[in-house]
Amino acid sequence: MYRFGTVLSSLLSVAVASASNGFDPREATIASTHHSLDTGLTTCREVVSSFLSRIDLLNNHTNAIISLNPNALTTADQQDAKLRSNNGSYGPLFCIPILLKDNYDTAEIPTTGANLALARSQPSKDAPVVATLKKAGAIILGKANLHELALEGLSVSSLGGQTVNPYDSTRTPGGSSGGTGAAVASSFCVWGTGTDTVNSLRSPASANSLFSCRPTRGLIGRSGIIPISYTQDVIGPIARSVEDVATALMVMASVGFDADDNTTALVPAGTYGTNYMSGLTEGSLKGLRLGLVEGFFNRTPSAENDPVNNAMARTVAKLRGAGATIVSITSPLYNSTALASLDTQRFEYRESMDAYLERPSLGGQHPSTLNELYSGHDYLVIPSQYEYVNTSLVSSTSNTTGRNGGYNSVKQGIANLTLALAETFTANKLDALIYPEQQNLVVEIGSASQSGRNGILAALTGSPVVTVPVGFSNATATAPQGVPIGMEILGRPWTEEKLLQIAYQWQSLGRIRRTPSWAKEVVPVKSYTAVPTVTPNRGNIPAAYPVGTLGG
């Protein structure tokens, strides 16, 4: 079990005598939170209340939160009682307030996918990864908005409305885990969870100056998560530091074998139980060979592309200065637009969703099939998704003809791509590939889609990626600190430990992350007798995104 630095004595009595605002939630980390508890500056209830107070006062800036956990304060009190008992042994996430993307099953709160038709869908048990997080001591604060059913990257939904980028009120926060990204960037929690089918852990990390990890497919069991694609879905953490990503990944991966997700049977022996924090400082940039994927850039000069290209040029120069060798990868294979033809979602979505909706453990009021969900009017489908959803409603893994030659043809294409990626690593003696997560700045609210993202390579091949901040665009009237820009670091399967070491070394070259201007505000901590409620702003859905209308 995890132990704080010292065995505590009479912690709560010391904490009560401390200043009521002894804990600062702004940019708080797992380590800083534990330090505040360890030294008697705060209590677990005060930690939780400080984040609830920020959400209560500041959520209107981002519209990131869908719901709060009514049991959060009770759980905090229970953890304070454990501290009072002073047995000195606690989980690695003891009293760490986190937010879940609202497609993770929780027995305490509805799991909605930010979809009106699922607003009263209530699982009877936690997803295994949620149960594991709780066992490690994490306190589930609540649920974050997402792009409805995680189908795009704009983070707008029929239930949660439009989440706003905390750095630029005219732009989206990326997605689909945009609510988590905006919430973590705004210090509404210590860290949060996301899911990733094509870009969805990495896009919000890039757009919110955060770190994330899309793990190798199979490292973390996915049962109890609203699905899209068996082939491409993974789950993982988003945080403000590499250290917190490493700790969160360690805990999430400790779920181990998941009987309801057979991809977990493929994990190499000895992988489960890896302490990603313990080896974090052991890496070095000196001598690394990093492949720069030239096909993942848009070199056309524009106000949207130039900031990304400039930030990546500075990043490459810094990496070279730290001793890394940068290898130019020019293969035409690495083209995000072309790779999208291998996307499996249209074939797998309906079957995966039907299986989720029909589970005995899913209670409350909810449709029983995907077709039933879309037969009503309680959903939002933006124009760029019309063809995708219409195709998904009639498609399946049994399709042998049609789009790109059918499902088997697409799967064979993915197998070929996976072999080609391995050959790229071997032929160039690479430690990792690097490229911008998004070729242009995160798009404006009301856009037709989240264009220019490069996540498809990892999604198809099941490769691990750690995303890191690499810079900002120039400041504007709506973005006083600029718009964040992120980079993906992609490795061979099961190399999360190495990728996190690279990310840590990059982080050590100098802090790039900035706190959103308005999120620097000191918020007085309220003495809550009950967890407050939040009401997402559904009135801010752009007119271009019709609710309850499925187009052609």
matplotlib code that plots the C-alpha trace (Angstrom):
import matplotlib.pyplot as plt

x = [0.0, 1.0, 2.3, 2.6, 6.1, 5.5, 3.1, 0.6, -0.4, -3.5, -3.7, -7.2, -6.7, -3.7, -5.6, -8.4, -6.0, -4.5, -5.7, -9.0, -7.5, -4.3, -4.9, -4.6, -6.5, -5.1, -2.7, -2.8, -1.1, -1.3, 1.9, 0.9, -2.4, -0.8, 1.7, -1.1, -2.7, 0.7, 1.7, -1.7, -2.5, -5.9, -8.4, -9.9, -13.3, -11.5, -9.7, -13.0, -14.8, -12.2, -12.8, -16.5, -16.3, -14.4, -16.9, -19.8, -18.4, -16.5, -18.1, -19.9, -16.6, -16.4, -19.7, -17.4, -19.4, -22.6, -23.1, -21.6, -21.4, -23.8, -21.6, -18.3, -18.3, -19.4, -16.5, -14.1, -15.4, -14.8, -11.2, -10.7, -11.8, -9.2, -6.6, -7.8, -7.2, -3.6, -2.7, -0.3, -1.3, -3.3, -3.9, -1.8, -4.8, -6.0, -8.2, -7.5, -10.6, -11.0, -13.7, -14.8, -15.8, -19.6, -19.3, -17.7, -20.3, -20.9, -23.4, -23.7, -24.4, -26.2, -23.9, -25.3, -22.7, -24.0, -27.0, -30.6, -31.9, -29.5, -30.1, -31.7, -29.6, -28.3, -25.7, -26.1, -22.4, -19.2, -17.0, -14.1, -11.7, -13.9, -14.0, -10.2, -9.8, -12.0, -10.0, -6.9, -8.5, -9.7, -12.8, -15.1, -16.3, -18.6, -18.9, -17.6, -19.3, -18.1, -18.9, -22.2, -21.6, -17.9, -18.5, -16.6, -14.2, -16.2, -17.4, -21.0, -24.0, -27.8, -27.5, -24.4, -24.5, -21.3, -18.1, -15.9, -12.1, -10.8, -8.1, -10.3, -14.0, -14.5, -13.0, -13.8, -11.8, -11.0, -12.7, -14.4, -13.1, -13.3, -15.2, -12.4, -9.8, -11.4, -12.1, -8.5, -7.1, -9.4, -8.3, -11.8, -10.1, -6.6, -6.9, -9.6, -10.4, -11.1, -11.7, -10.0, -11.4, -9.5, -8.2, -10.2, -7.6, -5.1, -7.1, -8.3, -4.8, -3.4, -6.1, -5.9, -2.1, -2.2, -0.6, -2.4, -1.7, -3.5, -2.3, -1.6, -5.0, -5.5, -3.6, -6.7, -10.0, -12.8, -15.9, -18.5, -17.5, -20.0, -18.4, -17.9, -15.3, -13.9, -10.8, -10.1, -11.5, -9.1, -9.4, -6.8, -5.9, -5.6, -3.6, -1.5, 1.8, 3.6, 3.9, 0.1, -0.4, 2.1, 0.4, -3.1, -2.0, -0.5, -3.7, -6.0, -3.9, -4.0, -7.5, -5.6, -7.4, -11.0, -13.2, -15.5, -12.8, -10.6, -8.0, -6.7, -5.6, -2.9, -1.0, 2.6, 3.5, 4.8, 3.1, 0.3, 1.6, 4.2, 5.0, 5.3, 6.3, 9.3, 11.2, 10.0, 13.3, 15.5, 15.2, 17.3, 16.8, 20.5, 20.9, 17.2, 16.2, 12.8, 11.0, 9.4, 6.4, 6.4, 3.0, 1.3, 1.9, 0.0, 2.7, 0.2, 0.8, -2.3, -3.2, -4.4, -1.4, 1.5, 1.4, 1.5, 4.4, 6.3, 5.8, 6.9, 10.0, 11.0, 10.3, 12.5, 15.3, 15.0, 15.0, 18.1, 19.7, 19.1, 20.9, 18.1, 18.5, 15.5, 14.9, 12.6, 9.9, 8.6, 6.7, 3.4, 1.8, 1.6, -1.3, -4.2, -6.8, -5.8, -5.6, -9.2, -10.3, -9.4, -11.6, -13.6, -16.2, -19.0, -18.8, -18.5, -20.5, -24.1, -23.2, -21.0, -23.7, -26.5, -24.5, -23.9, -27.5, -28.8, -26.6, -28.6, -26.5, -27.8, -30.9, -32.9, -34.7, -32.8, -33.2, -32.3, -30.7, -28.8, -31.7, -34.1, -31.9, -32.0, -35.7, -36.6, -35.5, -33.3, -29.9, -27.7, -25.9, -23.8, -23.7, -20.3, -21.7, -24.9, -23.3, -21.4, -24.5, -26.8, -24.2, -23.7, -27.4, -27.4, -23.8, -22.1, -19.0, -20.6, -20.4, -18.2, -18.8, -19.4, -17.2, -13.6, -14.3, -16.1, -15.1, -12.6, -10.8, -10.5, -9.2, -6.6, -5.6, -5.0, -2.9, -0.8, -0.5, 0.6, 3.4, 4.5, 4.7, 6.8, 9.1, 9.4, 10.6, 13.0, 14.5, 15.1, 16.1, 13.6, 12.6, 9.4, 7.6, 6.7, 4.2, 1.7, -1.6, -3.5, -2.1, -4.0, -5.3, -8.3, -11.3, -13.9, -17.3, -19.8, -17.3, -18.5, -15.8, -12.5, -10.2, -6.6, -6.1, -3.5, -4.7, -5.8, -2.4, -2.4, -6.1, -5.8, -2.6, -3.3, -0.1, 0.6, 0.9, 1.8, 0.7, 2.6, 2.2, 4.6, 3.5, 0.8, -0.3, 0.0, -2.3, -5.6, -8.5, -10.4, -7.2, -5.2, -2.5, -2.8, -4.3, -2.5, -0.6, 0.3, 2.5, 2.1, 4.9, 4.0, 5.8, 5.8, 3.2, 3.7, 6.3, 4.3, 7.1, 9.6, 7.2, 6.5, 10.2, 10.6, 7.6, 9.2, 12.5, 10.6, 8.8, 12.1, 13.4, 11.1, 7.5, 5.2, 1.8, 0.0, -3.0, -6.1, -6.2, -9.6, -8.7, -6.1, -8.9, -8.8, -12.2, -13.3, -14.0, -17.6, -18.6, -21.0, -23.6, -24.4, -22.8, -24.1, -25.9, -24.8, -27.0, -25.2, -26.0, -27.9, -28.9, -25.4, -25.6, -24.7, -27.7, -25.7, -26.0, -29.8, -31.1, -33.2, -32.7, -30.8, -29.9, -28.6]
y = [0.0, 3.6, 5.5, 9.3, 10.5, 10.1, 8.3, 11.0, 11.6, 13.6, 14.9, 16.2, 18.2, 19.8, 20.5, 22.1, 24.5, 25.4, 28.2, 27.3, 27.9, 25.9, 23.9, 25.6, 23.7, 25.8, 23.6, 21.1, 17.7, 14.3, 15.1, 18.6, 17.4, 14.6, 17.1, 19.3, 16.4, 15.0, 18.3, 19.0, 22.0, 20.6, 17.8, 15.6, 17.4, 20.7, 19.4, 18.2, 21.4, 23.5, 21.9, 21.9, 25.7, 26.3, 24.3, 26.1, 29.5, 29.1, 26.3, 29.0, 29.8, 26.4, 24.5, 21.4, 19.6, 17.6, 16.3, 16.0, 13.0, 13.5, 11.2, 13.1, 14.8, 11.6, 9.8, 12.6, 12.4, 8.6, 9.3, 11.8, 9.2, 6.9, 9.6, 10.0, 6.3, 6.9, 3.5, 5.1, 3.1, 4.6, 4.1, 6.0, 8.2, 8.8, 11.8, 12.8, 14.4, 13.3, 13.8, 11.1, 11.5, 10.8, 7.5, 5.7, 3.6, 4.7, 3.3, 6.6, 8.9, 8.3, 7.5, 9.5, 9.8, 13.5, 12.2, 13.3, 9.8, 8.4, 11.1, 8.6, 5.6, 4.3, 1.5, -0.7, -1.2, 0.8, 0.0, -2.1, 0.8, 3.1, 0.5, 0.3, 4.1, 4.1, 1.3, 3.4, 6.2, 8.5, 10.6, 10.8, 14.4, 14.0, 13.7, 15.9, 16.8, 15.2, 15.3, 13.4, 9.7, 10.5, 10.6, 13.8, 16.3, 19.4, 18.6, 19.7, 17.5, 17.5, 17.0, 19.0, 21.8, 23.2, 23.1, 26.1, 26.2, 27.8, 29.6, 31.0, 31.6, 31.3, 27.9, 24.3, 22.4, 19.6, 16.2, 14.1, 14.2, 18.0, 18.4, 16.5, 18.6, 21.9, 20.9, 19.7, 22.9, 25.0, 23.1, 21.7, 18.4, 17.1, 14.9, 13.3, 10.4, 10.2, 7.7, 7.6, 6.0, 8.2, 11.3, 11.8, 11.6, 13.5, 16.3, 17.8, 17.5, 19.4, 22.0, 22.6, 22.6, 19.2, 15.8, 12.5, 8.9, 6.8, 3.3, 0.3, -1.4, -4.0, -2.4, -1.2, -3.1, -1.2, -3.0, -0.6, 2.2, 3.3, 1.9, 2.8, 0.5, -2.8, -2.3, 1.4, 2.2, 2.8, 4.6, 6.7, 9.8, 13.5, 15.6, 18.8, 17.0, 13.9, 12.6, 12.6, 10.8, 8.2, 7.6, 7.6, 5.1, 2.9, 2.7, 2.4, -0.4, -2.3, -3.4, -6.3, -9.0, -8.0, -11.0, -8.8, -7.4, -10.1, -7.6, -7.6, -11.3, -10.1, -8.1, -9.4, -11.1, -8.7, -5.6, -5.4, -3.8, -1.6, 1.4, 4.1, 6.7, 4.8, 4.9, 8.3, 10.1, 7.3, 8.3, 10.8, 12.6, 12.3, 9.5, 9.1, 8.7, 10.4, 10.1, 13.4, 12.4, 15.0, 13.8, 14.9, 18.6, 21.2, 23.4, 25.8, 29.2, 30.4, 31.9, 28.5, 26.4, 28.7, 28.6, 24.8, 24.6, 27.3, 25.5, 22.2, 23.8, 25.2, 21.8, 20.0, 22.5, 22.0, 18.2, 18.4, 20.7, 18.1, 15.4, 13.7, 12.8, 13.8, 11.5, 12.8, 10.3, 11.0, 7.8, 8.7, 6.0, 8.5, 10.7, 11.2, 11.7, 8.5, 6.5, 7.5, 5.1, 2.2, 3.5, 0.6, 2.7, 2.4, -1.4, -1.9, 0.9, -0.4, -3.9, -2.5, -0.1, -2.7, -5.0, -2.1, -1.0, -4.6, -5.4, -6.6, -4.2, -1.1, 0.1, 3.3, 4.6, 4.1, 2.8, -0.8, -0.5, 2.2, 2.3, 2.9, 5.7, 7.5, 6.8, 9.6, 13.2, 13.2, 13.4, 15.8, 15.0, 17.6, 17.7, 16.1, 13.0, 12.5, 10.0, 8.3, 7.7, 6.7, 4.2, 2.8, 2.2, -0.3, -1.5, -4.4, -6.5, -9.0, -6.5, -7.9, -5.2, -1.5, 1.1, 0.3, -3.3, -4.2, -4.9, -7.8, -5.6, -2.8, -5.1, -6.5, -2.9, -2.2, -5.4, -4.2, -0.7, -2.2, -4.2, -1.1, 1.0, -1.7, -1.6, 2.2, 1.8, -1.0, 0.5, 3.9, 2.5, 4.8, 5.2, 7.0, 9.0, 12.7, 15.0, 17.7, 16.3, 18.8, 20.3, 23.5, 25.3, 23.7, 24.9, 27.5, 26.8, 26.2, 24.5, 21.5, 19.2, 19.1, 19.2, 18.4, 15.9, 13.1, 10.5, 7.9, 6.2, 5.2, 4.4, 1.9, 0.2, 0.2, 2.0, 3.9, 7.7, 10.3, 13.9, 16.9, 20.7, 22.3, 25.9, 28.5, 30.7, 34.5, 36.2, 37.7, 39.5, 36.2, 34.2, 36.4, 33.8, 32.2, 28.9, 25.7, 23.4, 19.8, 17.1, 13.3, 10.9, 7.5, 4.3, 0.5, -1.5, -1.8, 1.0, 3.4, 3.5, 4.7, 7.3, 8.7, 9.0, 11.0, 13.2, 13.8, 14.8, 17.1, 18.6, 19.1, 21.3, 24.1, 24.6, 25.3, 24.9, 28.1, 28.4, 30.0, 33.7, 33.5, 30.2, 31.9, 33.4, 32.5, 31.0, 31.1, 27.5, 27.0, 24.9, 22.6, 20.5, 18.7, 18.6, 21.4, 20.6, 21.9, 22.6, 22.4, 25.2, 23.5, 26.9, 27.5, 24.7, 26.4, 26.6, 24.6, 21.5, 20.6, 18.6, 15.6, 15.9, 13.2, 14.5, 12.7]
z = [0.0, -0.6, 2.4, 2.9, 3.7, 7.5, 9.7, 10.8, 14.3, 15.3, 11.7, 11.9, 15.1, 13.5, 10.3, 12.2, 13.8, 10.3, 8.1, 6.5, 3.0, 3.6, 0.5, -2.9, -5.6, -8.5, -10.4, -7.6, -8.2, -6.5, -4.7, -3.6, -2.3, -0.3, 1.0, 2.3, 4.0, 5.3, 6.9, 8.5, 6.3, 5.3, 5.6, 2.9, 3.2, 2.7, -0.4, -1.9, -0.9, -2.5, -5.9, -5.5, -4.7, -7.9, -10.0, -8.2, -9.0, -12.3, -14.3, -16.3, -18.0, -19.6, -19.1, -18.5, -15.8, -16.4, -12.8, -9.4, -7.1, -4.2, -2.1, -2.6, 0.8, 2.6, 1.0, 2.1, 5.7, 5.6, 4.4, 7.2, 9.7, 8.2, 8.7, 12.2, 12.9, 11.7, 10.4, 8.0, 4.9, 2.1, -1.6, -4.2, -5.0, -1.4, -1.2, -4.8, -6.4, -10.0, -12.7, -15.0, -18.6, -18.6, -20.5, -17.5, -15.6, -12.0, -9.6, -7.8, -10.8, -14.2, -17.1, -20.0, -22.8, -22.7, -24.6, -23.6, -24.4, -21.7, -19.1, -16.7, -17.6, -14.3, -14.1, -11.0, -10.6, -11.3, -14.3, -13.2, -13.7, -11.6, -8.8, -9.0, -8.8, -5.7, -4.2, -4.7, -2.7, -5.5, -4.8, -7.8, -7.9, -10.8, -14.5, -17.3, -20.6, -23.9, -27.5, -27.5, -27.3, -28.1, -31.8, -32.7, -31.3, -30.8, -27.2, -27.7, -26.7, -26.3, -22.5, -21.7, -24.3, -25.7, -23.6, -24.2, -24.4, -21.2, -23.1, -25.9, -25.5, -29.2, -29.6, -28.7, -26.1, -28.4, -27.8, -27.4, -23.9, -24.0, -20.8, -18.9, -20.7, -19.9, -16.3, -15.6, -17.2, -15.0, -11.8, -11.2, -10.1, -9.8, -12.9, -15.0, -17.2, -20.9, -23.7, -27.1, -30.3, -32.8, -31.0, -27.9, -25.1, -27.1, -28.7, -25.4, -23.9, -26.9, -26.8, -23.0, -22.4, -20.7, -20.7, -21.5, -22.3, -24.8, -23.6, -25.7, -26.5, -23.9, -21.1, -19.3, -19.5, -21.2, -19.8, -18.3, -20.7, -23.4, -26.5, -30.1, -31.6, -30.3, -32.5, -31.6, -28.1, -25.2, -21.9, -20.0, -17.9, -18.6, -16.2, -15.7, -15.2, -16.5, -12.9, -12.4, -15.7, -14.7, -11.3, -12.8, -15.5, -12.9, -11.0, -14.0, -15.4, -12.1, -13.1, -14.7, -16.7, -17.6, -18.3, -20.3, -22.5, -24.1, -25.3, -21.8, -22.3, -24.8, -22.2, -21.9, -18.6, -16.0, -17.5, -15.0, -11.8, -13.6, -11.4, -14.1, -11.5, -10.2, -13.4, -14.6, -14.0, -15.4, -19.1, -21.1, -24.3, -25.1, -27.7, -28.5, -32.1, -32.7, -36.0, -37.2, -39.3, -42.1, -43.5, -40.3, -40.9, -42.9, -44.4, -46.1, -44.6, -42.6, -39.2, -38.1, -39.3, -38.7, -34.9, -34.9, -37.3, -35.4, -32.1, -33.5, -35.1, -31.7, -30.1, -32.6, -32.0, -28.2, -28.5, -30.7, -28.3, -25.5, -27.5, -29.4, -33.1, -35.2, -38.2, -40.9, -41.8, -45.3, -46.2, -48.0, -45.8, -42.9, -44.1, -41.7, -44.4, -46.2, -43.0, -42.1, -44.8, -42.4, -39.6, -38.1, -36.2, -38.8, -38.8, -35.0, -33.4, -33.6, -32.4, -29.6, -28.4, -28.6, -26.3, -23.9, -23.8, -23.3, -20.3, -17.2, -15.0, -16.9, -15.1, -15.2, -18.3, -21.5, -25.1, -25.5, -29.0, -31.0, -33.5, -30.7, -29.4, -32.8, -33.3, -30.9, -30.8, -27.7, -29.4, -31.3, -34.6, -36.2, -40.0, -40.3, -38.5, -40.5, -43.0, -40.2, -38.0, -40.8, -42.0, -38.5, -38.0, -40.8, -40.8, -39.0, -38.8, -41.2, -44.0, -46.8, -49.4, -49.6, -47.9, -48.6, -49.5, -46.2, -42.7, -43.5, -46.0, -43.6, -40.8, -43.3, -44.1, -40.4, -40.1, -43.0, -41.5, -38.1, -39.8, -41.8, -38.6, -36.9, -40.0, -39.8, -36.2, -37.1, -40.3, -38.7, -35.3, -33.6, -30.0, -30.8, -33.4, -32.9, -34.6, -33.8, -32.4, -34.6, -37.8, -37.1, -34.0, -32.2, -34.2, -33.4, -31.8, -34.6, -36.9, -38.9, -37.5, -35.5, -38.6, -38.9, -36.1, -36.4, -33.9, -36.4, -36.6, -33.0, -33.0, -35.8, -34.7, -31.0, -30.3, -27.1, -27.2, -24.6, -25.5, -24.1, -24.4, -26.8, -27.0, -27.6, -30.5, -30.2, -27.8, -29.1, -27.7, -27.0, -26.2, -23.8, -23.4, -26.8, -27.9, -26.6, -29.0, -28.2, -29.6, -29.7, -28.8, -30.2, -29.4, -30.0, -28.1, -24.3, -24.2, -22.0, -19.4, -22.0, -23.5, -20.1, -19.5, -22.8, -21.8, -18.3, -19.9, -22.2, -19.3, -17.5, -20.3, -19.1, -18.1, -21.1, -19.5, -18.5, -16.3, -18.0, -17.0, -15.3, -13.6, -11.5, -9.3, -5.7, -4.8, -1.1, 0.1, 1.1, 4.0, 2.2, 4.1, 0.8, -2.7, -4.9, -8.1, -11.5, -14.5, -17.9, -20.3, -23.1, -24.4, -25.8, -28.5, -31.8, -34.2, -36.8, -34.5, -34.6, -31.7, -32.7, -36.4, -38.3, -41.8, -44.9]

ax = plt.figure().add_subplot(projection="3d")
ax.plot(x, y, z, "-o")
ax.set_aspect("equal")
plt.show()
